[in-house]
Amino acid sequence: MEAHGQTGDVALAISTSGQSPNVLEAVRVARERGLVTIGLLGRDGGKLAGRVDVPVVVASEVTARIQETHIAILHVLCERIDEALFPEKG
């Protein structure tokens, strides 16, 4: 985050528990640097839910279900970004 994050960038934080210390620290630095922060989180969102601009919480206690849902969300997000950047391919 410190090496590459710039104002106007988007940081995507992924944590099944929402409590991962390294992800919490990355979000703290991202926000200091003016990045928009999105969290893909599980369970109740943990601490990260209140520290990101856009929390996307998969309300499950089952780690595998949370991770599977995160993967599906990431596939859709990548597809939408691709469509926005390269509309002629659609």
N, CA, C and O atoms as a Tinker XYZ file with bonds, in Angstrom:
   360  protein
     1  N      0.828000   -1.178000    0.000000    73     2
     2  CA     0.000000    0.000000    0.000000    64     1     3
     3  C      0.879000    1.252000    0.000000    63     2     4     5
     4  O      0.635000    2.197000   -0.750000    81     3
     5  N      1.888000    1.241000    0.839000    73     3     6
     6  CA     2.749000    2.411000    0.947000    64     5     7
     7  C      3.532000    2.654000   -0.336000    63     6     8     9
     8  O      3.789000    3.802000   -0.696000    81     7
     9  N      3.913000    1.587000   -1.026000    73     7    10
    10  CA     4.732000    1.733000   -2.224000    64     9    11
    11  C      3.922000    2.168000   -3.442000    63    10    12    13
    12  O      4.434000    2.904000   -4.287000    81    11
    13  N      2.671000    1.729000   -3.548000    73    11    14
    14  CA     1.932000    1.953000   -4.797000    64    13    15
    15  C      0.618000    2.704000   -4.656000    63    14    16    17
    16  O      0.138000    3.271000   -5.638000    81    15
    17  N      0.016000    2.729000   -3.468000    73    15    18
    18  CA    -1.298000    3.347000   -3.312000    64    17    19
    19  C     -1.243000    4.853000   -3.462000    63    18    20    21
    20  O     -0.414000    5.523000   -2.846000    81    19
    21  N     -2.151000    5.388000   -4.302000    73    19    22
    22  CA    -2.222000    6.824000   -4.536000    64    21    23
    23  C     -3.659000    7.308000   -4.399000    63    22    24    25
    24  O     -4.606000    6.549000   -4.604000    81    23
    25  N     -3.806000    8.567000   -4.053000    73    23    26
    26  CA    -5.131000    9.164000   -3.957000    64    25    27
    27  C     -5.911000    8.876000   -5.236000    63    26    28    29
    28  O     -5.402000    9.047000   -6.344000    81    27
    29  N     -7.151000    8.438000   -5.062000    73    27    30
    30  CA    -7.996000    8.128000   -6.205000    64    29    31
    31  C     -8.014000    6.657000   -6.565000    63    30    32    33
    32  O     -8.902000    6.209000   -7.290000    81    31
    33  N     -7.038000    5.890000   -6.066000    73    31    34
    34  CA    -7.028000    4.442000   -6.283000    64    33    35
    35  C     -8.100000    3.794000   -5.413000    63    34    36    37
    36  O     -8.659000    4.422000   -4.514000    81    35
    37  N     -8.370000    2.534000   -5.699000    73    35    38
    38  CA    -9.296000    1.748000   -4.898000    64    37    39
    39  C     -8.515000    0.577000   -4.295000    63    38    40    41
    40  O     -7.804000   -0.133000   -5.007000    81    39
    41  N     -8.647000    0.384000   -3.001000    73    39    42
    42  CA    -8.028000   -0.746000   -2.324000    64    41    43
    43  C     -9.123000   -1.745000   -1.967000    63    42    44    45
    44  O    -10.135000   -1.389000   -1.364000    81    43
    45  N     -8.906000   -2.989000   -2.348000    73    43    46
    46  CA    -9.854000   -4.049000   -2.048000    64    45    47
    47  C     -9.264000   -4.924000   -0.947000    63    46    48    49
    48  O     -8.248000   -5.589000   -1.150000    81    47
    49  N     -9.900000   -4.920000    0.209000    73    47    50
    50  CA    -9.441000   -5.694000    1.359000    64    49    51
    51  C    -10.304000   -6.948000    1.467000    63    50    52    53
    52  O    -11.532000   -6.871000    1.433000    81    51
    53  N     -9.654000   -8.104000    1.597000    73    51    54
    54  CA   -10.382000   -9.368000    1.672000    64    53    55
    55  C    -10.020000  -10.064000    2.973000    63    54    56    57
    56  O     -8.847000  -10.326000    3.240000    81    55
    57  N    -11.038000  -10.364000    3.788000    73    55    58
    58  CA   -10.810000  -11.036000    5.055000    64    57    59
    59  C    -12.053000  -11.822000    5.445000    63    58    60    61
    60  O    -13.139000  -11.257000    5.577000    81    59
    61  N    -11.891000  -13.110000    5.627000    73    59    62
    62  CA   -13.013000  -13.957000    6.032000    64    61    63
    63  C    -13.573000  -13.525000    7.382000    63    62    64    65
    64  O    -14.786000  -13.542000    7.591000    81    63
    65  N    -12.688000  -13.137000    8.298000    73    63    66
    66  CA   -13.122000  -12.761000    9.645000    64    65    67
    67  C    -13.366000  -11.265000    9.805000    63    66    68    69
    68  O    -14.131000  -10.847000   10.674000    81    67
    69  N    -12.724000  -10.467000    8.975000    73    67    70
    70  CA   -12.771000   -9.017000    9.167000    64    69    71
    71  C    -11.861000   -8.557000   10.291000    63    70    72    73
    72  O    -11.939000   -7.407000   10.724000    81    71
    73  N    -11.007000   -9.438000   10.763000    73    71    74
    74  CA   -10.141000   -9.142000   11.911000    64    73    75
    75  C     -8.651000   -9.249000   11.587000    63    74    76    77
    76  O     -7.824000   -9.021000   12.470000    81    75
    77  N     -8.288000   -9.584000   10.367000    73    75    78
    78  CA    -6.894000   -9.844000   10.008000    64    77    79
    79  C     -6.026000   -8.606000   10.247000    63    78    80    81
    80  O     -6.242000   -7.573000    9.614000    81    79
    81  N     -5.051000   -8.698000   11.151000    73    79    82
    82  CA    -4.238000   -7.525000   11.493000    64    81    83
    83  C     -3.535000   -6.895000   10.297000    63    82    84    85
    84  O     -3.475000   -5.670000   10.195000    81    83
    85  N     -3.000000   -7.713000    9.388000    73    83    86
    86  CA    -2.296000   -7.144000    8.241000    64    85    87
    87  C     -3.252000   -6.412000    7.301000    63    86    88    89
    88  O     -2.878000   -5.405000    6.700000    81    87
    89  N     -4.475000   -6.906000    7.172000    73    87    90
    90  CA    -5.456000   -6.248000    6.311000    64    89    91
    91  C     -5.959000   -4.971000    6.978000    63    90    92    93
    92  O     -6.154000   -3.959000    6.305000    81    91
    93  N     -6.168000   -5.007000    8.278000    73    91    94
    94  CA    -6.554000   -3.795000    9.010000    64    93    95
    95  C     -5.497000   -2.709000    8.835000    63    94    96    97
    96  O     -5.832000   -1.544000    8.625000    81    95
    97  N     -4.233000   -3.083000    8.921000    73    95    98
    98  CA    -3.147000   -2.112000    8.757000    64    97    99
    99  C     -3.104000   -1.572000    7.329000    63    98   100   101
   100  O     -2.904000   -0.375000    7.123000    81    99
   101  N     -3.290000   -2.444000    6.350000    73    99   102
   102  CA    -3.297000   -1.993000    4.953000    64   101   103
   103  C     -4.430000   -1.002000    4.703000    63   102   104   105
   104  O     -4.242000   -0.014000    3.993000    81   103
   105  N     -5.599000   -1.256000    5.279000    73   103   106
   106  CA    -6.735000   -0.338000    5.120000    64   105   107
   107  C     -6.444000    0.994000    5.812000    63   106   108   109
   108  O     -6.797000    2.054000    5.295000    81   107
   109  N     -5.815000    0.942000    6.956000    73   107   110
   110  CA    -5.451000    2.185000    7.651000    64   109   111
   111  C     -4.536000    3.036000    6.767000    63   110   112   113
   112  O     -4.751000    4.239000    6.620000    81   111
   113  N     -3.528000    2.414000    6.188000    73   111   114
   114  CA    -2.596000    3.136000    5.320000    64   113   115
   115  C     -3.307000    3.632000    4.063000    63   114   116   117
   116  O     -3.087000    4.762000    3.626000    81   115
   117  N     -4.155000    2.793000    3.487000    73   115   118
   118  CA    -4.892000    3.183000    2.288000    64   117   119
   119  C     -5.739000    4.422000    2.542000    63   118   120   121
   120  O     -5.750000    5.348000    1.731000    81   119
   121  N     -6.432000    4.440000    3.644000    73   119   122
   122  CA    -7.288000    5.592000    3.955000    64   121   123
   123  C     -6.444000    6.847000    4.201000    63   122   124   125
   124  O     -6.822000    7.943000    3.787000    81   123
   125  N     -5.304000    6.682000    4.874000    73   123   126
   126  CA    -4.396000    7.820000    5.080000    64   125   127
   127  C     -3.937000    8.413000    3.756000    63   126   128   129
   128  O     -3.755000    9.625000    3.639000    81   127
   129  N     -3.752000    7.557000    2.764000    73   127   130
   130  CA    -3.247000    7.981000    1.462000    64   129   131
   131  C     -4.363000    8.443000    0.519000    63   130   132   133
   132  O     -4.088000    8.844000   -0.612000    81   131
   133  N     -5.608000    8.392000    0.972000    73   131   134
   134  CA    -6.715000    8.896000    0.165000    64   133   135
   135  C     -7.327000    7.895000   -0.793000    63   134   136   137
   136  O     -7.999000    8.281000   -1.750000    81   135
   137  N     -7.101000    6.605000   -0.546000    73   135   138
   138  CA    -7.707000    5.593000   -1.397000    64   137   139
   139  C     -9.133000    5.314000   -0.954000    63   138   140   141
   140  O     -9.461000    5.451000    0.225000    81   139
   141  N     -9.969000    4.928000   -1.884000    73   139   142
   142  CA   -11.299000    4.417000   -1.573000    64   141   143
   143  C    -11.101000    2.965000   -1.158000    63   142   144   145
   144  O    -10.348000    2.238000   -1.806000    81   143
   145  N    -11.762000    2.534000   -0.093000    73   143   146
   146  CA   -11.561000    1.180000    0.398000    64   145   147
   147  C    -12.858000    0.374000    0.336000    63   146   148   149
   148  O    -13.928000    0.836000    0.730000    81   147
   149  N    -12.718000   -0.841000   -0.172000    73   147   150
   150  CA   -13.825000   -1.789000   -0.251000    64   149   151
   151  C    -13.389000   -3.031000    0.509000    63   150   152   153
   152  O    -12.257000   -3.487000    0.348000    81   151
   153  N    -14.265000   -3.579000    1.328000    73   151   154
   154  CA   -13.942000   -4.791000    2.077000    64   153   155
   155  C    -14.831000   -5.943000    1.681000    63   154   156   157
   156  O    -16.055000   -5.836000    1.750000    81   155
   157  N    -14.225000   -7.060000    1.261000    73   155   158
   158  CA   -14.952000   -8.318000    1.099000    64   157   159
   159  C    -14.744000   -9.068000    2.394000    63   158   160   161
   160  O    -13.639000   -9.521000    2.693000    81   159
   161  N    -15.808000   -9.195000    3.161000    73   159   162
   162  CA   -15.707000   -9.675000    4.532000    64   161   163
   163  C    -16.675000  -10.819000    4.777000    63   162   164   165
   164  O    -17.585000  -11.068000    3.985000    81   163
   165  N    -16.463000  -11.505000    5.880000    73   163   166
   166  CA   -17.362000  -12.589000    6.265000    64   165   167
   167  C    -17.873000  -12.394000    7.672000    63   166   168   169
   168  O    -17.548000  -11.419000    8.350000    81   167
   169  N    -18.686000  -13.351000    8.095000    73   167   170
   170  CA   -19.292000  -13.361000    9.423000    64   169   171
   171  C    -20.076000  -12.061000    9.657000    63   170   172   173
   172  O    -21.038000  -11.793000    8.938000    81   171
   173  N    -19.682000  -11.250000   10.648000    73   171   174
   174  CA   -20.367000   -9.968000   10.883000    64   173   175
   175  C    -19.561000   -8.789000   10.338000    63   174   176   177
   176  O    -19.912000   -7.634000   10.578000    81   175
   177  N    -18.503000   -9.070000    9.619000    73   175   178
   178  CA   -17.667000   -8.020000    9.041000    64   177   179
   179  C    -16.491000   -7.634000    9.908000    63   178   180   181
   180  O    -15.535000   -7.024000    9.428000    81   179
   181  N    -16.549000   -7.983000   11.186000    73   179   182
   182  CA   -15.452000   -7.690000   12.100000    64   181   183
   183  C    -15.101000   -6.211000   12.154000    63   182   184   185
   184  O    -15.910000   -5.349000   11.810000    81   183
   185  N    -13.895000   -5.940000   12.586000    73   183   186
   186  CA   -13.422000   -4.557000   12.702000    64   185   187
   187  C    -13.364000   -3.860000   11.348000    63   186   188   189
   188  O    -13.586000   -2.653000   11.253000    81   187
   189  N    -13.062000   -4.631000   10.294000    73   187   190
   190  CA   -12.915000   -4.022000    8.975000    64   189   191
   191  C    -14.205000   -3.387000    8.468000    63   190   192   193
   192  O    -14.158000   -2.402000    7.732000    81   191
   193  N    -15.345000   -3.933000    8.848000    73   191   194
   194  CA   -16.622000   -3.411000    8.348000    64   193   195
   195  C    -16.776000   -1.925000    8.641000    63   194   196   197
   196  O    -17.321000   -1.178000    7.829000    81   195
   197  N    -16.297000   -1.503000    9.794000    73   195   198
   198  CA   -16.404000   -0.097000   10.161000    64   197   199
   199  C    -15.239000    0.762000    9.708000    63   198   200   201
   200  O    -15.213000    1.966000    9.960000    81   199
   201  N    -14.270000    0.143000    9.036000    73   199   202
   202  CA   -13.066000    0.883000    8.645000    64   201   203
   203  C    -12.895000    1.025000    7.140000    63   202   204   205
   204  O    -11.969000    1.691000    6.677000    81   203
   205  N    -13.788000    0.400000    6.375000    73   203   206
   206  CA   -13.736000    0.546000    4.922000    64   205   207
   207  C    -14.888000    1.428000    4.465000    63   206   208   209
   208  O    -15.884000    1.582000    5.171000    81   207
   209  N    -14.741000    2.004000    3.276000    73   207   210
   210  CA   -15.803000    2.855000    2.739000    64   209   211
   211  C    -17.012000    2.029000    2.319000    63   210   212   213
   212  O    -18.155000    2.439000    2.520000    81   211
   213  N    -16.749000    0.862000    1.734000    73   211   214
   214  CA   -17.831000    0.004000    1.258000    64   213   215
   215  C    -17.612000   -1.408000    1.783000    63   214   216   217
   216  O    -16.801000   -2.150000    1.228000    81   215
   217  N    -18.320000   -1.793000    2.845000    73   215   218
   218  CA   -18.197000   -3.176000    3.322000    64   217   219
   219  C    -19.178000   -4.087000    2.577000    63   218   220   221
   220  O    -20.367000   -3.784000    2.474000    81   219
   221  N    -18.667000   -5.197000    2.066000    73   219   222
   222  CA   -19.501000   -6.221000    1.438000    64   221   223
   223  C    -19.344000   -7.455000    2.325000    63   222   224   225
   224  O    -18.325000   -8.143000    2.280000    81   223
   225  N    -20.369000   -7.721000    3.126000    73   223   226
   226  CA   -20.277000   -8.756000    4.150000    64   225   227
   227  C    -21.074000   -9.991000    3.741000    63   226   228   229
   228  O    -22.268000   -9.912000    3.454000    81   227
   229  N    -20.389000  -11.131000    3.721000    73   227   230
   230  CA   -21.040000  -12.418000    3.507000    64   229   231
   231  C    -21.376000  -12.950000    4.896000    63   230   232   233
   232  O    -20.501000  -13.431000    5.617000    81   231
   233  N    -22.640000  -12.860000    5.259000    73   231   234
   234  CA   -23.076000  -13.177000    6.622000    64   233   235
   235  C    -23.214000  -14.685000    6.806000    63   234   236   237
   236  O    -24.317000  -15.232000    6.838000    81   235
   237  N    -22.069000  -15.332000    6.926000    73   235   238
   238  CA   -22.033000  -16.770000    7.167000    64   237   239
   239  C    -20.937000  -17.051000    8.174000    63   238   240   241
   240  O    -19.974000  -16.291000    8.277000    81   239
   241  N    -21.073000  -18.116000    8.903000    73   239   242
   242  CA   -20.041000  -18.559000    9.837000    64   241   243
   243  C    -19.155000  -19.645000    9.219000    63   242   244   245
   244  O    -18.188000  -20.091000    9.838000    81   243
   245  N    -19.487000  -20.062000    8.010000    73   243   246
   246  CA   -18.774000  -21.152000    7.343000    64   245   247
   247  C    -17.710000  -20.552000    6.419000    63   246   248   249
   248  O    -18.032000  -19.928000    5.407000    81   247
   249  N    -16.454000  -20.748000    6.777000    73   247   250
   250  CA   -15.348000  -20.147000    6.027000    64   249   251
   251  C    -15.398000  -20.496000    4.544000    63   250   252   253
   252  O    -15.208000  -19.623000    3.698000    81   251
   253  N    -15.650000  -21.750000    4.224000    73   251   254
   254  CA   -15.695000  -22.161000    2.818000    64   253   255
   255  C    -16.781000  -21.413000    2.048000    63   254   256   257
   256  O    -16.556000  -21.009000    0.907000    81   255
   257  N    -17.958000  -21.223000    2.655000    73   255   258
   258  CA   -19.037000  -20.494000    1.968000    64   257   259
   259  C    -18.652000  -19.027000    1.764000    63   258   260   261
   260  O    -18.928000  -18.450000    0.713000    81   259
   261  N    -18.022000  -18.434000    2.764000    73   259   262
   262  CA   -17.585000  -17.036000    2.654000    64   261   263
   263  C    -16.597000  -16.903000    1.501000    63   262   264   265
   264  O    -16.731000  -16.009000    0.665000    81   263
   265  N    -15.611000  -17.787000    1.454000    73   263   266
   266  CA   -14.590000  -17.707000    0.414000    64   265   267
   267  C    -15.167000  -17.982000   -0.972000    63   266   268   269
   268  O    -14.782000  -17.325000   -1.939000    81   267
   269  N    -16.079000  -18.939000   -1.081000    73   267   270
   270  CA   -16.734000  -19.209000   -2.360000    64   269   271
   271  C    -17.515000  -17.994000   -2.840000    63   270   272   273
   272  O    -17.487000  -17.661000   -4.025000    81   271
   273  N    -18.204000  -17.338000   -1.931000    73   271   274
   274  CA   -18.975000  -16.150000   -2.289000    64   273   275
   275  C    -18.046000  -15.005000   -2.681000    63   274   276   277
   276  O    -18.328000  -14.274000   -3.630000    81   275
   277  N    -16.941000  -14.848000   -1.956000    73   275   278
   278  CA   -15.954000  -13.826000   -2.322000    64   277   279
   279  C    -15.443000  -14.060000   -3.742000    63   278   280   281
   280  O    -15.296000  -13.115000   -4.518000    81   279
   281  N    -15.173000  -15.320000   -4.079000    73   279   282
   282  CA   -14.687000  -15.636000   -5.428000    64   281   283
   283  C    -15.720000  -15.244000   -6.476000    63   282   284   285
   284  O    -15.368000  -14.663000   -7.503000    81   283
   285  N    -16.982000  -15.552000   -6.232000    73   283   286
   286  CA   -18.044000  -15.189000   -7.180000    64   285   287
   287  C    -18.131000  -13.671000   -7.332000    63   286   288   289
   288  O    -18.263000  -13.165000   -8.447000    81   287
   289  N    -18.057000  -12.952000   -6.229000    73   287   290
   290  CA   -18.095000  -11.484000   -6.269000    64   289   291
   291  C    -16.912000  -10.950000   -7.065000    63   290   292   293
   292  O    -17.072000  -10.035000   -7.872000    81   291
   293  N    -15.731000  -11.512000   -6.846000    73   291   294
   294  CA   -14.534000  -11.070000   -7.571000    64   293   295
   295  C    -14.661000  -11.328000   -9.076000    63   294   296   297
   296  O    -14.230000  -10.501000   -9.879000    81   295
   297  N    -15.244000  -12.458000   -9.463000    73   295   298
   298  CA   -15.448000  -12.740000  -10.886000    64   297   299
   299  C    -16.365000  -11.702000  -11.521000    63   298   300   301
   300  O    -16.088000  -11.215000  -12.617000    81   299
   301  N    -17.446000  -11.364000  -10.845000    73   299   302
   302  CA   -18.380000  -10.364000  -11.357000    64   301   303
   303  C    -17.697000   -8.997000  -11.423000    63   302   304   305
   304  O    -17.838000   -8.284000  -12.417000    81   303
   305  N    -16.973000   -8.633000  -10.392000    73   303   306
   306  CA   -16.259000   -7.355000  -10.364000    64   305   307
   307  C    -15.266000   -7.265000  -11.519000    63   306   308   309
   308  O    -15.211000   -6.246000  -12.208000    81   307
   309  N    -14.492000   -8.306000  -11.736000    73   307   310
   310  CA   -13.524000   -8.306000  -12.840000    64   309   311
   311  C    -14.223000   -8.187000  -14.192000    63   310   312   313
   312  O    -13.749000   -7.477000  -15.079000    81   311
   313  N    -15.335000   -8.873000  -14.347000    73   311   314
   314  CA   -16.086000   -8.792000  -15.599000    64   313   315
   315  C    -16.592000   -7.373000  -15.849000    63   314   316   317
   316  O    -16.496000   -6.856000  -16.962000    81   315
   317  N    -17.127000   -6.756000  -14.812000    73   315   318
   318  CA   -17.648000   -5.378000  -14.962000    64   317   319
   319  C    -16.521000   -4.378000  -15.264000    63   318   320   321
   320  O    -16.700000   -3.463000  -16.068000    81   319
   321  N    -15.382000   -4.554000  -14.628000    73   319   322
   322  CA   -14.235000   -3.679000  -14.909000    64   321   323
   323  C    -13.785000   -3.870000  -16.347000    63   322   324   325
   324  O    -13.524000   -2.896000  -17.054000    81   323
   325  N    -13.693000   -5.113000  -16.779000    73   323   326
   326  CA   -13.297000   -5.420000  -18.148000    64   325   327
   327  C    -14.265000   -4.774000  -19.144000    63   326   328   329
   328  O    -13.832000   -4.190000  -20.137000    81   327
   329  N    -15.566000   -4.877000  -18.884000    73   327   330
   330  CA   -16.570000   -4.269000  -19.758000    64   329   331
   331  C    -16.433000   -2.754000  -19.801000    63   330   332   333
   332  O    -16.613000   -2.141000  -20.853000    81   331
   333  N    -16.111000   -2.142000  -18.648000    73   331   334
   334  CA   -15.964000   -0.685000  -18.592000    64   333   335
   335  C    -14.707000   -0.222000  -19.330000    63   334   336   337
   336  O    -14.715000    0.812000  -19.998000    81   335
   337  N    -13.638000   -0.990000  -19.202000    73   335   338
   338  CA   -12.365000   -0.592000  -19.823000    64   337   339
   339  C    -12.305000   -0.946000  -21.313000    63   338   340   341
   340  O    -11.661000   -0.250000  -22.097000    81   339
   341  N    -12.974000   -2.021000  -21.691000    73   339   342
   342  CA   -12.887000   -2.506000  -23.066000    64   341   343
   343  C    -14.283000   -2.804000  -23.621000    63   342   344   345
   344  O    -14.604000   -3.958000  -23.904000    81   343
   345  N    -15.118000   -1.760000  -23.778000    73   343   346
   346  CA   -16.509000   -1.998000  -24.203000    64   345   347
   347  C    -16.608000   -2.617000  -25.590000    63   346   348   349
   348  O    -17.602000   -3.279000  -25.890000    81   347
   349  N    -15.622000   -2.424000  -26.431000    73   347   350
   350  CA   -15.667000   -2.969000  -27.785000    64   349   351
   351  C    -15.581000   -4.499000  -27.824000    63   350   352   353
   352  O    -15.937000   -5.116000  -28.828000    81   351
   353  N    -15.110000   -5.105000  -26.734000    73   351   354
   354  CA   -15.017000   -6.571000  -26.668000    64   353   355
   355  C    -16.335000   -7.210000  -26.283000    63   354   356   357
   356  O    -16.497000   -8.420000  -26.438000    81   355
   357  N    -17.292000   -6.418000  -25.778000    73   355   358
   358  CA   -18.565000   -6.956000  -25.304000    64   357   359
   359  C    -19.464000   -7.328000  -26.399000    63   358   360
   360  O    -20.575000   -7.797000  -26.154000    81   359
